Amino acid sequence: MENRKTKWLIYTVVIGLLPVIIRALLWLVTEDSSLELLNISDIIIFGLIIHISIINELEHSNEKAEWKTKQNGMSILFITVYSALFALILLSNEVSPMIDKNNITVLVIVMSMVSFFIGYSVHYNNKLQRVVL
C-alpha cells in the first residue's frame, strides 16, 4: 500500500507540478522581468493531470459502482471547467480588458487544491473519500 502512495505522489503530483517547478526555477535564474513566476496554464495542467489520474485509478478500483460513477462525473466536471478556463486564458490574450486574470488565477488555485484533495482521497482510498461524495 505504501508503494502505491509513493507512486501517486511521484507519478501524478510531482509530474503534474513540473511546469510550475520548472517555471519557478527559470524565474529564479533569469533576470528577464517578463517571465511570470505563476502561470495559470501551469496550474490548470496540474488539475487536469490529477483528474485524469482519478479516472484511471477508478478503472482499476473495486469500489461500489455508484461511488465510482460519482467520482468519474466529478472528474469530468472539473476537466470541463479547467478546459473552459484554459480557453478563457487563451482568449484573454486577444481581448484582455474583458477578462480579469486575477480572479481566474484565484479560482484555478482553489480548484487545484480541491482537485488535490479529491485525488488524495481516491488514491489513498481512505475514509476521506466518503466526504468527497
N, C-alpha and C positions, 0 to 999 in steps of 0.2 A: 504494500500500500504506500509506503514512504517513497518508493521509487516512482510511482505514478504521480505523486505530488511534485516531486522534483522535476520530472519531465514536463509537467504542465507549466511550472514556473519558468523553466528554461525555454522550452519549445514554443510556448504561447506568449507568456508575459514579456520575457526579455526580448524575443524576436519581434513581438508587436511594438515594443518600445524602442527598437533600434533606430527608426527615423528620428525620434526625439533625442536619443542619446548622441547620435552622430551630429545632429544639428547643434546640440549644446557644446560638443567638443569643437566643432568648427567655429562656433561663436567665440569660444574661449581663445582660440589660437589665431584668429584673424583680427585685423584692425579695420576691416570694412564695416562701417556702421550700418550699411543697408541690409545686412543679414539679421533676420529676426531670431531671437532666442526661442520663441514659441511660435509654432506654425499650426494653424487649426487643422490643416490636412493631415499632419503627422498624428495628431490626437485622434482624428477620425479613423485613420488606418488602424490604430491600436484597438479602437472599439469594434471595428469590422472583424479584425482577427480574433478577438475574444468571442464574438458571437458565432463566427464560423466554426471555431473550436467547440463551442457548446453544441451546435448542431451535429458535428462529427461525433462528439462524446455520446450524445443521446442515441446515435445509431447503434452503439455497442453496449447500451445500458440495459439492465434487467428491471428497471423501474416500471411502475404501472404505466400503461399506455396513455391514460388520461393526463398524468403528470408530464410525460414526455411531450405530448401534443401541446400542452400549455407552454412548456419551455421553448419548444420549437416556434410556436406562434409569437412568443415574446421576442425571441431572437430575430425572427423575420421582421417584426415591427421595428426593432432597433436598427436592423440593417437598412430598412426602408428610410427611416428618419435620418440616419447617418448619410445615406446616399443623397437625400434631398438637401441636407445641409452642405454637403460637398458641392452639389450643383450651385447652391446659393453663393458659396465662396468663389467658385469659378465665375459666376455671373457678377459678383461684386467688383471684379477687376474691370468689367465693362461699364457698369452703372453704379459706381461706388457710393454716391450720395444716398441711394435708396436703401442701402443695407448697412446696418450697424454691426461691424465686425466684432466689437467688444461684447455685445450681447450674445452673438453666436459663439464666441470663444468661451464665455462663461457657461453657456448651455452645453457645449461639447465637452468641456472639462467635467461638469456634473454628470453628464450621460456616461462618460468613460469610467468614472468612479463607480456608478451604478452597474455598468457592464462588468467591471472587475468583480464586484460583489456577487453578481449573478453567476459569473464564470467560476468564481471560487466555490460557491455553494454547490454548483453542479459537479465540478471536477473533484472536489473533496468529498462529495457525497455524504455530507453530514446533516444534522438536523436543521441547519440554516436554510436548506433548500425548501423546506416546508413554509418558511417565512416568505420566500420569493413568490410563490403561487400556491 
